[in-house]
Amino acid sequence: MNNLDNMYKPNKSINLASIIMIIIGFLSCTIAFISDSHAAWTNLLFNNYFFLGISLFAVFFVALQHVAEAGWSTVLKRVPEAIMSFLPITAIIMLFIVIAATLHWNHIYHWLDDGIMDPESHHYDKIIAGKEAYLNSTFFLIRSFLYVIIWVYCARRLRQISLDGDVEGEIGERSYWKGLRVSGWFIVLFAVTSSTAAWDWIMSIDTHWFSTLFGWYIFSEWAVIGFSSILLLTIFLKKQGYLQHLNDSHIHDLGKFVFAFSIVWTYMWFSQFMLIWYANIPEEVTYHMERIELDNYRFLFWFSLAINFIIPTLFLMSRDAKRNKNRLIFVCIVVLIGHWINSYLLFAPGTLHEHGHLGFLELGMGIGFLGLFINVVLKSLANRSIEVKHHPFLDESKNLHT
């Protein structure tokens, strides 16, 4: 199929499948909240975090291409721009979870419990009370709203500037410089907010525990799942007859990033685990002990590490492997599944402890999020031309050869 008008034509079968997936997710969510609301909140949080990471990294990817003045990715620019259209949905759900936590509708964050910072209460915890200046409900809400406002505003601004570039004419230089300024500010703010959001929404669940590289660990995971999602959608569009100027060099570059950040994530995982294991400090090792010693997490803990490291390393080592579309599709799907499991392990042990399990309801809600993600992203692609029309680096990207 040769789509010369450059507009994505919605596929009825894919649209129907995404709607069915959304229904499965809604039913799973409903059953989960009826049967065990505490586990359901954790289920909602970790699935939302996973897709928030994908959509937020797409914003970072677009901004990074601007500040680095990278030309190679211009022909596929519409792909991450479509993915980041899902960010407002995940941001709203995240704020809902945070507000619900401060109102005690859920008990995900132990440090929000009544009396835990009051020396007169029998719930008093001296260690948590020592963190009250940062871990208090008011500041928690303010930070969460700031994260969402900054991320969503920059995403929408970059997307609009990109649209303006298509109607500007010539090489779209004016819009490019506007995008560069917004990207510069976003990169600076993202460097701070991505780490603090990881501390707030994830690390604070295990309140006694902390890791100085946790922000980098989370970012490396976002990078892996973000690049994998961009690569999968790019290959899908190419197979459908879109992205006429996309060639094997673009695929190769994206494959290199999936491979590289899989190694980076493993390095962060090992650095965090090894240092804690070697020091053997009680308040640090409890984090990993809960994930290693409990039967309901032990297999998932080692399995997610294995597939997230071994599969990309074995299958994407060579240059030709990074140009093999079918191999890349397989690796990206496996890596996304592996990091979805790892996302579960970030949240469940600290909230559900020995009662957590990765079952049909968790999978069902994940399918629902995936269906909604596919539906929103493909509708975004259908609302604009997939091909970039005017950009200073467009010719460079069309003639990329590596």
C-alpha positions as CSV (number, residue, x, y, z in Angstrom):
1,M,0.0,0.0,0.0
2,N,1.5,3.4,-1.1
3,N,-0.1,6.2,0.9
4,L,0.8,9.2,-1.2
5,D,-1.4,11.6,0.7
6,N,0.6,10.9,3.9
7,M,-2.4,10.6,6.1
8,Y,-2.9,7.6,8.3
9,K,-6.0,5.7,7.4
10,P,-7.6,4.1,10.5
11,N,-7.7,0.3,10.3
12,K,-11.1,-1.0,11.4
13,S,-9.7,-4.3,12.7
14,I,-7.1,-2.6,14.8
15,N,-9.7,-0.1,16.1
16,L,-12.1,-2.9,17.0
17,A,-9.3,-4.8,18.7
18,S,-8.3,-1.7,20.8
19,I,-11.9,-1.2,21.9
20,I,-12.2,-4.8,23.0
21,M,-9.0,-4.4,24.9
22,I,-10.3,-1.3,26.6
23,I,-13.5,-3.2,27.6
24,I,-11.3,-6.0,29.0
25,G,-9.4,-3.4,31.0
26,F,-12.5,-1.7,32.3
27,L,-14.0,-5.1,33.4
28,S,-10.7,-6.1,35.1
29,C,-10.6,-2.7,36.9
30,T,-14.1,-3.0,38.1
31,I,-13.7,-6.6,39.3
32,A,-10.4,-5.7,41.0
33,F,-11.9,-2.8,43.0
34,I,-14.9,-4.9,44.0
35,S,-12.8,-7.9,45.1
36,D,-9.7,-6.1,46.7
37,S,-9.6,-2.4,46.4
38,H,-6.1,-2.1,48.0
39,A,-4.6,-4.4,45.3
40,A,-6.6,-2.6,42.6
41,W,-5.1,0.7,43.4
42,T,-1.6,-0.8,43.1
43,N,-2.6,-2.4,39.9
44,L,-3.9,0.9,38.5
45,L,-0.8,2.7,39.6
46,F,1.8,0.4,38.1
47,N,0.0,0.1,34.8
48,N,-0.4,3.8,34.6
49,Y,3.2,4.4,35.5
50,F,4.3,2.1,32.6
51,F,2.4,4.0,29.9
52,L,3.2,7.3,31.5
53,G,6.9,6.4,31.1
54,I,6.5,5.6,27.4
55,S,4.6,8.8,26.6
56,L,6.8,11.0,28.7
57,F,9.9,9.6,27.1
58,A,8.5,10.4,23.7
59,V,8.4,14.1,24.8
60,F,12.0,13.8,25.9
61,F,13.0,12.2,22.6
62,V,11.5,15.0,20.6
63,A,13.1,17.6,22.8
64,L,16.5,15.9,22.7
65,Q,16.5,15.9,18.9
66,H,16.0,19.7,19.0
67,V,18.8,20.5,21.5
68,A,21.2,18.1,19.9
69,E,20.4,19.5,16.5
70,A,20.0,15.9,15.3
71,G,18.9,15.4,11.8
72,W,18.6,11.6,11.5
73,S,15.2,11.3,13.2
74,T,13.3,14.0,11.3
75,V,11.4,11.6,8.9
76,L,10.0,9.7,11.8
77,K,9.3,12.7,14.0
78,R,5.6,12.2,13.9
79,V,5.8,8.8,15.6
80,P,7.0,10.1,19.1
81,E,4.7,13.1,18.7
82,A,1.8,10.8,18.3
83,I,2.9,8.7,21.3
84,M,3.2,11.7,23.6
85,S,-0.5,12.5,22.9
86,F,-1.2,9.8,25.5
87,L,0.6,11.7,28.2
88,P,-2.4,13.9,29.4
89,I,-4.4,10.7,30.0
90,T,-1.8,9.1,32.2
91,A,-1.1,12.4,33.9
92,I,-4.7,12.8,34.9
93,I,-4.9,9.2,36.2
94,M,-1.7,9.8,38.2
95,L,-3.1,12.9,39.8
96,F,-6.3,11.0,40.6
97,I,-4.3,8.3,42.4
98,V,-2.2,11.0,44.3
99,I,-5.3,13.0,45.4
100,A,-7.0,9.7,46.4
101,A,-3.9,8.8,48.5
102,T,-4.0,12.2,50.4
103,L,-7.7,11.7,51.0
104,H,-7.0,8.2,52.4
105,W,-9.1,6.5,49.7
106,N,-6.1,4.3,49.2
107,H,-3.2,3.3,51.4
108,I,-0.4,3.0,48.8
109,Y,1.8,5.5,50.6
110,H,2.4,4.4,54.2
111,W,3.8,7.8,55.2
112,L,0.4,9.4,54.6
113,D,-1.2,7.4,57.4
114,D,-2.7,9.3,60.3
115,G,-0.4,9.8,63.3
116,I,2.7,8.4,61.7
117,M,4.6,11.6,62.2
118,D,3.0,12.5,65.5
119,P,5.2,11.5,68.5
120,E,2.1,11.2,70.7
121,S,0.6,8.6,68.4
122,H,1.1,4.8,68.7
123,H,1.6,4.9,64.9
124,Y,4.6,7.2,65.2
125,D,7.6,6.3,63.1
126,K,10.7,8.3,63.9
127,I,12.5,7.6,60.6
128,I,9.5,8.7,58.5
129,A,8.9,11.7,60.8
130,G,12.4,12.8,60.0
131,K,11.4,13.2,56.3
132,E,8.3,15.3,57.1
133,A,9.7,18.4,55.5
134,Y,9.6,16.7,52.1
135,L,7.1,13.9,52.6
136,N,3.9,15.8,53.6
137,S,0.6,15.7,51.8
138,T,0.6,19.4,50.8
139,F,4.1,19.4,49.3
140,F,3.4,16.0,47.7
141,L,0.3,17.4,45.9
142,I,2.1,20.6,44.8
143,R,5.0,18.7,43.4
144,S,2.7,16.2,41.6
145,F,0.7,19.0,40.0
146,L,3.9,20.8,38.9
147,Y,5.3,17.7,37.2
148,V,2.1,17.2,35.3
149,I,1.7,20.8,34.3
150,I,5.3,21.1,33.1
151,W,5.3,17.8,31.1
152,V,1.9,18.2,29.5
153,Y,2.4,21.9,28.6
154,C,5.8,21.2,27.0
155,A,4.4,18.2,25.1
156,R,1.5,20.2,23.7
157,R,3.7,23.2,22.9
158,L,6.3,21.0,21.0
159,R,3.5,19.3,19.1
160,Q,1.9,22.6,18.1
161,I,5.2,24.1,17.0
162,S,5.8,21.1,14.8
163,L,2.4,21.6,13.2
164,D,3.2,25.2,12.6
165,G,6.4,24.2,10.9
166,D,4.4,22.3,8.3
167,V,2.4,25.3,7.3
168,E,5.3,27.8,7.6
169,G,6.9,26.9,4.3
170,E,10.5,26.9,3.1
171,I,12.6,25.0,5.7
172,G,10.4,25.8,8.7
173,E,13.3,27.6,10.4
174,R,11.2,29.9,12.6
175,S,9.3,27.0,14.1
176,Y,12.4,25.1,14.5
177,W,14.0,27.8,16.7
178,K,10.8,28.1,18.7
179,G,10.9,24.3,19.3
180,L,14.6,24.5,20.3
181,R,13.8,27.1,23.1
182,V,10.9,25.0,24.5
183,S,13.1,21.8,24.3
184,G,15.9,23.5,26.1
185,W,13.7,24.4,29.0
186,F,12.0,21.0,29.0
187,I,15.3,19.1,29.2
188,V,16.4,21.2,32.2
189,L,13.1,20.7,34.0
190,F,12.8,17.1,33.0
191,A,16.3,16.4,34.5
192,V,14.9,17.5,37.9
193,T,11.3,16.4,37.8
194,S,11.9,12.9,36.4
195,S,14.0,12.0,39.4
196,T,11.8,13.7,42.0
197,A,8.7,12.2,40.5
198,A,10.4,8.8,40.8
199,W,11.2,9.5,44.5
200,D,7.6,10.7,45.2
201,W,5.5,8.2,43.3
202,I,7.7,5.1,43.5
203,M,10.5,5.2,46.0
204,S,8.4,6.7,48.8
205,I,6.3,3.6,48.9
206,D,9.2,1.9,50.6
207,T,9.6,4.9,52.9
208,H,12.5,3.7,55.0
209,W,14.5,2.8,52.0
210,F,16.3,5.1,49.5
211,S,18.7,4.8,46.6
212,T,20.8,7.7,45.3
213,L,20.6,6.4,41.7
214,F,16.9,5.6,41.7
215,G,16.1,8.5,39.4
216,W,18.6,7.3,36.8
217,Y,17.3,3.7,37.2
218,I,13.8,4.8,36.4
219,F,14.9,7.0,33.5
220,S,16.8,4.1,32.0
221,E,13.7,2.0,32.1
222,W,11.7,4.8,30.5
223,A,14.3,5.0,27.8
224,V,14.1,1.3,27.0
225,I,10.3,1.1,26.8
226,G,10.2,4.5,25.1
227,F,12.6,3.5,22.3
228,S,11.0,0.1,22.0
229,S,7.5,1.7,21.5
230,I,8.8,4.3,19.0
231,L,10.6,1.5,17.0
232,L,7.5,-0.8,17.0
233,L,5.2,2.0,15.8
234,T,7.7,3.1,13.2
235,I,8.0,-0.4,11.8
236,F,4.2,-0.8,11.9
237,L,3.7,2.4,9.8
238,K,6.5,1.4,7.4
239,K,4.9,-2.0,6.8
240,Q,1.5,-0.2,6.2
241,G,3.1,1.8,3.5
242,Y,3.7,5.1,5.3
243,L,7.0,6.9,6.1
244,Q,8.2,6.7,2.5
245,H,11.6,8.1,3.3
246,L,12.3,5.8,6.2
247,N,15.2,3.4,5.4
248,D,17.2,0.7,7.2
249,S,19.6,3.3,8.6
250,H,16.8,4.9,10.7
251,I,15.7,1.4,11.9
252,H,19.3,0.6,12.7
253,D,19.7,3.8,14.8
254,L,16.6,3.1,16.8
255,G,17.7,-0.5,17.3
256,K,21.0,0.7,18.6
257,F,19.2,2.8,21.2
258,V,17.1,-0.2,22.3
259,F,20.2,-2.3,22.6
260,A,22.3,0.4,24.4
261,F,19.7,1.4,27.0
262,S,18.9,-2.2,27.8
263,I,22.6,-2.4,28.8
264,V,22.3,0.9,30.7
265,W,19.3,-0.3,32.6
266,T,21.0,-3.6,33.5
267,Y,24.0,-1.6,34.7
268,M,21.8,0.6,36.9
269,W,20.0,-2.5,38.2
270,F,23.3,-4.3,39.0
271,S,24.9,-1.2,40.5
272,Q,22.0,-0.7,42.9
273,F,21.6,-4.3,43.8
274,M,25.3,-5.1,44.2
275,L,26.1,-2.1,46.4
276,I,23.2,-2.9,48.7
277,W,24.0,-6.6,48.8
278,Y,27.7,-6.0,49.5
279,A,27.1,-3.4,52.3
280,N,24.3,-5.5,53.9
281,I,22.9,-2.6,55.8
282,P,19.5,-3.8,57.3
283,E,17.4,-0.7,56.3
284,E,18.7,-1.1,52.7
285,V,18.6,-4.9,52.2
286,T,14.9,-5.1,53.2
287,Y,13.9,-3.7,49.8
288,H,15.5,-6.5,47.9
289,M,14.8,-9.2,50.5
290,E,11.0,-8.6,50.1
291,R,11.5,-9.2,46.3
292,I,13.8,-12.2,46.6
293,E,12.6,-14.1,49.7
294,L,8.8,-14.0,49.1
295,D,7.6,-16.7,46.7
296,N,5.2,-14.5,44.9
297,Y,8.0,-12.2,43.7
298,R,11.2,-14.3,43.5
299,F,10.7,-15.8,40.1
300,L,9.4,-12.5,38.6
301,F,12.4,-10.6,40.0
302,W,15.0,-12.8,38.4
303,F,13.0,-13.5,35.2
304,S,12.5,-9.8,34.4
305,L,16.2,-9.2,34.9
306,A,17.1,-12.1,32.6
307,I,14.9,-11.3,29.7
308,N,15.5,-7.5,29.9
309,F,19.2,-8.1,29.6
310,I,19.8,-11.4,27.8
311,I,17.3,-11.1,25.0
312,P,18.5,-7.7,23.7
313,T,22.1,-8.7,24.2
314,L,21.8,-12.0,22.3
315,F,19.5,-10.8,19.5
316,L,20.8,-7.3,18.8
317,M,24.5,-7.6,19.1
318,S,25.4,-7.4,15.4
319,R,24.8,-4.6,12.9
320,D,22.6,-6.7,10.7
321,A,20.4,-7.7,13.6
322,K,19.5,-4.1,14.3
323,R,18.2,-3.8,10.7
324,N,16.2,-7.0,10.8
325,K,12.6,-5.8,11.3
326,N,11.1,-9.1,12.4
327,R,13.9,-9.6,15.0
328,L,13.5,-6.1,16.3
329,I,9.7,-6.6,16.7
330,F,10.3,-9.7,18.7
331,V,13.0,-8.1,20.9
332,C,10.9,-5.0,21.5
333,I,7.8,-7.0,22.5
334,V,9.8,-9.2,24.9
335,V,11.5,-6.1,26.4
336,L,8.2,-4.3,26.9
337,I,6.8,-7.4,28.7
338,G,9.9,-7.7,30.8
339,H,9.8,-4.1,31.9
340,W,6.0,-4.3,32.5
341,I,6.8,-7.1,35.0
342,N,9.6,-5.0,36.5
343,S,7.2,-2.1,36.8
344,Y,4.9,-4.4,38.9
345,L,7.9,-5.2,41.1
346,L,8.5,-1.5,41.7
347,F,5.1,-1.1,43.4
348,A,3.6,-4.4,44.6
349,P,6.1,-5.7,47.2
350,G,6.0,-2.3,49.1
351,T,2.2,-2.1,49.0
352,L,0.9,-5.6,49.0
353,H,3.8,-7.5,50.6
354,E,3.1,-11.2,50.8
355,H,-0.4,-10.8,49.4
356,G,0.7,-9.5,46.0
357,H,0.5,-11.7,42.9
358,L,0.6,-11.0,39.1
359,G,-2.6,-12.5,37.9
360,F,-5.4,-12.1,35.4
361,L,-6.7,-8.8,36.8
362,E,-3.3,-7.2,36.6
363,L,-2.9,-8.5,33.0
364,G,-6.4,-7.5,32.1
365,M,-5.9,-3.9,33.3
366,G,-2.6,-3.8,31.4
367,I,-4.4,-5.0,28.3
368,G,-7.0,-2.2,28.8
369,F,-4.2,0.5,29.1
370,L,-2.6,-1.0,25.9
371,G,-5.9,-0.8,24.0
372,L,-6.4,2.8,25.1
373,F,-2.8,3.7,24.2
374,I,-3.2,2.2,20.7
375,N,-6.6,3.9,20.2
376,V,-5.3,7.4,21.2
377,V,-2.0,7.2,19.4
378,L,-3.4,6.0,16.1
379,K,-6.2,8.6,16.2
380,S,-3.4,11.2,16.8
381,L,-1.6,9.9,13.7
382,A,-4.9,10.1,11.7
383,N,-5.3,13.8,12.5
384,R,-2.2,15.1,10.7
385,S,0.3,14.2,8.0
386,I,2.7,11.5,9.0
387,E,5.4,13.0,6.8
388,V,7.2,16.1,8.0
389,K,6.9,18.8,5.2
390,H,9.2,21.5,6.3
391,H,12.3,21.2,8.6
392,P,15.9,22.4,8.4
393,F,17.2,18.8,8.7
394,L,14.6,17.1,6.5
395,D,16.9,16.5,3.5
396,E,19.7,15.2,5.8
397,S,17.2,12.7,7.3
398,K,15.9,11.5,4.0
399,N,19.5,10.7,2.8
400,L,20.6,9.1,6.1
401,H,23.2,6.3,5.6
402,T,24.9,4.6,8.5
